[in-house]
Amino acid sequence: MHNFLVSLLSISSNISPQHLPPSPIINKMGDIQQYKEKLWFPLESNPALLNEYISNLGFSTDSHQFVDVFSTDSWALDMIAQPVVAVVALFPMTEKVSKRRKELHAESVSGVSLAVGGDTNVDGVWYVKQRIRNACGTIAVLHALANIPQSTQEVIKSPSWLQTYLLSSPTSSSPIDKADVLENDATIELFHEAATNHTINSTSRGNKKDEIDMHFITFTHVDGRLYELDGRLEQGPIDHGSTTQANLLKDACGVLQQLMEADLDEVRFTILALAPRSKAGG
């Protein structure tokens, strides 16, 4: 582990994590409570950065790593080693893109409603609500790592922060409960902070209060279905239809291509695949 992370972790025991979910939250007694939302710096969509980040969290990049997907065309997809276990995308939330995304969600077969305070899960899908501003990069990473196929789960190191968190927040735990654990965890906040301030970043992280119009989401394959996972969505996981592990990348890019076509003047789309390292040239 790099020295800057060792230094951060050495002081984590002296930090009192605050429970800061957004407002309003309806507790189990039906009472409405008011909280102030936490605020982090945003992550950069950078495979070198994210590979170091997930390694420090406890995911072995000896086996799988994030790689750039340069296009949604077949020539680019054919460059990516298979089977891809997750797809993470960063996209601009322009009016045209957001409108098309809502249309795609309306066309999906998802029947799940995760309104504020909801505790509903989709069977087999690990999903957490995002209640920390600018944390969508970390939420997307967790959605990717927590939904990897059972056959590849040995890539989670033991002991590690990731193993501890997933044991405390299993798939069966509600999205709200997973968020509670995350928001009370000072260590993940320090890991995220270190990643946003790393020299690997190609851009400045700016100011926490800057208006951000970019957003991370994850696509994963669970039980033959293609799920879009975004912790900010009230309806929770979006089921985009049938897929296979072998077709995850192609089918996820099919959804993303429709968002790209909605705003042809917009070029700020990035796609990362979590792919086998042995064939990906890492």
C-alpha positions as CSV (number, residue, x, y, z in Angstrom):
1,M,0.0,0.0,0.0
2,H,1.4,3.4,-0.9
3,N,2.7,5.7,1.7
4,F,0.1,8.4,1.3
5,L,-2.6,5.8,2.0
6,V,-0.7,4.4,5.0
7,S,-0.6,7.9,6.4
8,L,-4.3,8.5,5.9
9,L,-5.2,5.1,7.4
10,S,-3.0,5.7,10.4
11,I,-5.1,8.7,11.5
12,S,-8.5,7.1,10.7
13,S,-8.9,5.7,14.2
14,N,-8.9,9.4,15.4
15,I,-11.8,10.4,13.1
16,S,-15.3,10.2,14.3
17,P,-17.4,9.4,11.2
18,Q,-20.6,11.3,11.0
19,H,-23.9,9.8,10.0
20,L,-25.0,12.2,7.3
21,P,-27.6,10.9,5.0
22,P,-29.6,13.4,3.0
23,S,-33.0,14.8,4.0
24,P,-35.7,13.7,4.5
25,I,-35.3,10.1,5.6
26,I,-38.2,8.2,7.0
27,N,-37.2,5.9,9.8
28,K,-38.9,2.6,10.7
29,M,-41.2,4.4,13.1
30,G,-42.5,6.6,10.3
31,D,-40.9,9.7,11.7
32,I,-39.2,12.2,9.3
33,Q,-35.7,13.1,10.2
34,Q,-33.5,15.9,8.7
35,Y,-29.8,15.4,7.9
36,K,-27.1,17.2,6.1
37,E,-25.7,15.5,3.0
38,K,-22.0,14.6,3.0
39,L,-19.8,16.1,0.2
40,W,-16.8,14.4,-1.5
41,F,-14.5,15.3,-4.4
42,P,-15.5,13.5,-7.6
43,L,-13.5,10.6,-9.0
44,E,-11.9,10.7,-12.4
45,S,-12.7,8.1,-15.0
46,N,-9.1,6.9,-15.4
47,P,-8.3,3.1,-15.5
48,A,-4.9,3.5,-14.0
49,L,-6.3,5.5,-11.1
50,L,-9.3,3.1,-10.5
51,N,-7.1,0.0,-10.7
52,E,-5.0,1.4,-7.9
53,Y,-8.1,2.4,-6.0
54,I,-9.8,-1.0,-6.1
55,S,-6.5,-2.7,-5.3
56,N,-6.2,-0.6,-2.1
57,L,-9.9,-1.4,-1.3
58,G,-9.1,-5.1,-1.5
59,F,-9.7,-6.2,-5.1
60,S,-6.9,-8.2,-6.7
61,T,-5.9,-6.5,-10.0
62,D,-3.6,-9.5,-10.7
63,S,-6.6,-11.2,-12.2
64,H,-9.0,-8.4,-13.4
65,Q,-8.5,-4.7,-14.2
66,F,-10.3,-1.7,-15.6
67,V,-9.5,-1.0,-19.2
68,D,-10.7,1.7,-21.6
69,V,-13.4,0.9,-24.1
70,F,-12.6,3.2,-27.0
71,S,-15.8,2.9,-28.9
72,T,-19.1,1.0,-28.9
73,D,-18.3,-0.4,-32.3
74,S,-17.4,-4.1,-32.7
75,W,-13.7,-3.4,-33.5
76,A,-13.3,-1.8,-30.1
77,L,-15.3,-4.4,-28.2
78,D,-13.2,-7.2,-29.8
79,M,-10.1,-5.7,-28.2
80,I,-11.4,-6.3,-24.7
81,A,-10.6,-9.6,-23.0
82,Q,-13.6,-11.8,-22.0
83,P,-15.5,-12.4,-19.9
84,V,-16.0,-8.9,-18.8
85,V,-17.4,-8.9,-15.2
86,A,-18.7,-5.2,-15.1
87,V,-19.0,-2.1,-17.2
88,V,-18.6,1.4,-15.7
89,A,-19.6,4.5,-17.6
90,L,-19.2,8.2,-17.0
91,F,-21.7,10.3,-19.0
92,P,-22.8,14.0,-19.2
93,M,-26.2,14.7,-17.7
94,T,-27.3,17.1,-20.5
95,E,-30.9,17.7,-21.1
96,K,-31.0,15.5,-24.2
97,V,-29.1,12.6,-22.6
98,S,-31.2,12.7,-19.4
99,K,-34.4,12.8,-21.4
100,R,-33.3,9.7,-23.5
101,R,-32.2,7.9,-20.3
102,K,-35.6,8.4,-18.7
103,E,-37.2,7.0,-21.8
104,L,-35.0,3.9,-21.7
105,H,-35.8,3.4,-18.1
106,A,-39.5,3.6,-18.8
107,E,-39.1,1.0,-21.5
108,S,-37.2,-1.3,-19.2
109,V,-38.8,-4.3,-17.5
110,S,-37.9,-3.1,-14.0
111,G,-40.8,-3.3,-11.6
112,V,-38.9,-2.3,-8.5
113,S,-39.5,1.0,-6.7
114,L,-36.8,2.3,-4.4
115,A,-38.3,5.6,-3.3
116,V,-36.6,7.5,-0.5
117,G,-36.6,5.3,2.6
118,G,-37.3,2.1,0.5
119,D,-35.8,-1.2,1.6
120,T,-36.6,-3.3,-1.5
121,N,-33.9,-5.5,-3.2
122,V,-33.8,-7.2,-6.5
123,D,-33.0,-10.9,-6.0
124,G,-29.3,-11.5,-6.5
125,V,-28.4,-7.9,-7.2
126,W,-26.1,-6.1,-4.8
127,Y,-27.3,-2.5,-4.7
128,V,-26.6,0.5,-2.5
129,K,-28.2,3.9,-2.4
130,Q,-26.0,6.9,-3.0
131,R,-26.5,9.6,-0.3
132,I,-23.1,11.3,-0.5
133,R,-22.8,14.0,-3.0
134,N,-20.1,13.4,-5.7
135,A,-19.6,9.8,-4.5
136,C,-21.0,8.3,-7.7
137,G,-17.6,7.0,-8.8
138,T,-17.1,5.0,-5.6
139,I,-20.7,3.8,-5.7
140,A,-20.2,2.6,-9.3
141,V,-17.0,0.9,-8.3
142,L,-18.7,-0.9,-5.4
143,H,-21.6,-1.9,-7.7
144,A,-19.0,-3.4,-10.1
145,L,-17.0,-5.3,-7.5
146,A,-19.9,-6.6,-5.4
147,N,-21.7,-8.1,-8.4
148,I,-18.8,-10.0,-9.9
149,P,-19.6,-13.7,-10.7
150,Q,-19.3,-16.2,-7.9
151,S,-16.6,-18.0,-9.8
152,T,-14.3,-15.0,-9.7
153,Q,-14.9,-13.9,-6.1
154,E,-11.5,-15.1,-5.0
155,V,-10.2,-11.8,-6.4
156,I,-11.4,-10.1,-3.2
157,K,-8.5,-10.1,-0.8
158,S,-8.7,-11.3,2.8
159,P,-8.4,-9.4,5.0
160,S,-9.3,-6.1,3.3
161,W,-11.7,-3.2,3.6
162,L,-13.8,-4.5,0.7
163,Q,-14.2,-7.9,2.3
164,T,-15.2,-6.4,5.6
165,Y,-17.7,-4.1,4.0
166,L,-19.3,-6.7,1.9
167,L,-19.6,-9.1,4.9
168,S,-21.3,-6.3,6.9
169,S,-23.5,-5.3,3.9
170,P,-24.4,-8.5,2.0
171,T,-26.7,-8.6,-1.0
172,S,-29.7,-9.3,1.3
173,S,-29.1,-6.1,3.2
174,S,-31.4,-3.2,2.2
175,P,-29.9,-0.5,-0.1
176,I,-30.6,2.0,2.8
177,D,-28.8,-0.2,5.3
178,K,-25.8,-0.5,3.0
179,A,-25.7,3.3,2.6
180,D,-25.8,3.7,6.4
181,V,-22.7,1.5,6.9
182,L,-20.9,3.3,4.1
183,E,-21.6,6.8,5.4
184,N,-20.4,5.8,8.9
185,D,-17.1,4.4,7.5
186,A,-14.2,6.8,7.8
187,T,-11.8,4.5,6.0
188,I,-13.6,4.5,2.6
189,E,-13.9,8.3,2.8
190,L,-10.1,8.4,3.2
191,F,-9.5,6.0,0.4
192,H,-11.8,8.1,-1.9
193,E,-10.1,11.3,-0.8
194,A,-6.7,9.9,-1.6
195,A,-7.8,8.7,-5.0
196,T,-9.2,12.1,-6.0
197,N,-5.9,13.8,-4.9
198,H,-3.6,11.2,-6.6
199,T,-0.9,12.3,-9.0
200,I,-2.3,9.8,-11.5
201,N,-5.2,12.1,-12.1
202,S,-5.0,13.9,-15.5
203,T,-7.2,16.8,-14.3
204,S,-7.5,18.9,-11.2
205,R,-10.2,17.7,-8.8
206,G,-11.5,21.3,-8.5
207,N,-13.6,22.4,-5.6
208,K,-16.1,20.2,-3.7
209,K,-18.8,22.7,-4.3
210,D,-18.3,22.9,-8.1
211,E,-21.4,22.0,-10.1
212,I,-20.8,18.6,-11.6
213,D,-22.8,17.5,-14.6
214,M,-21.1,14.1,-15.1
215,H,-22.3,10.9,-13.5
216,F,-21.0,7.3,-13.1
217,I,-23.2,4.2,-13.5
218,T,-22.5,0.5,-13.6
219,F,-23.8,-2.3,-15.8
220,T,-23.7,-5.9,-14.5
221,H,-24.9,-9.3,-15.4
222,V,-27.0,-11.2,-12.8
223,D,-29.0,-14.3,-13.4
224,G,-29.2,-13.7,-17.2
225,R,-30.3,-10.1,-16.9
226,L,-28.6,-6.8,-17.8
227,Y,-28.8,-4.4,-14.8
228,E,-28.0,-0.7,-14.8
229,L,-27.0,0.3,-11.3
230,D,-27.2,3.9,-10.2
231,G,-27.4,4.7,-6.5
232,R,-29.2,8.0,-7.2
233,L,-32.2,6.4,-9.0
234,E,-35.4,6.2,-6.9
235,Q,-36.5,3.0,-8.8
236,G,-33.3,1.2,-8.0
237,P,-31.7,-1.4,-10.4
238,I,-32.9,-1.0,-14.0
239,D,-33.4,-4.3,-15.8
240,H,-32.6,-3.7,-19.5
241,G,-33.4,-7.3,-20.5
242,S,-31.7,-10.6,-21.1
243,T,-27.9,-10.9,-21.5
244,T,-25.1,-13.3,-20.8
245,Q,-21.7,-12.8,-19.2
246,A,-20.1,-13.1,-22.6
247,N,-22.5,-10.4,-24.0
248,L,-22.4,-8.0,-21.0
249,L,-20.0,-5.6,-22.7
250,K,-21.9,-5.5,-26.0
251,D,-25.3,-5.2,-24.5
252,A,-24.2,-2.5,-22.0
253,C,-22.6,-0.6,-24.9
254,G,-25.9,-0.9,-26.8
255,V,-27.7,1.0,-24.0
256,L,-24.9,3.6,-23.8
257,Q,-24.9,4.1,-27.6
258,Q,-28.5,5.2,-27.4
259,L,-27.5,7.8,-24.9
260,M,-24.7,9.0,-27.1
261,E,-27.0,9.3,-30.1
262,A,-29.3,11.5,-28.1
263,D,-26.8,14.3,-28.1
264,L,-24.4,14.0,-31.0
265,D,-22.6,17.3,-30.1
266,E,-21.6,15.8,-26.7
267,V,-18.3,13.9,-26.5
268,R,-17.8,13.5,-22.8
269,F,-18.7,9.8,-22.6
270,T,-16.2,7.3,-21.2
271,I,-16.6,3.5,-20.8
272,L,-14.5,1.2,-18.7
273,A,-14.6,-2.6,-18.7
274,L,-13.5,-4.7,-15.7
275,A,-11.9,-7.4,-17.7
276,P,-9.5,-10.4,-17.3
277,R,-5.9,-9.0,-17.0
278,S,-4.1,-11.9,-18.5
279,K,-5.6,-11.2,-21.9
280,A,-6.0,-7.5,-21.6
281,G,-2.3,-6.7,-21.7
282,G,-2.0,-5.3,-18.2
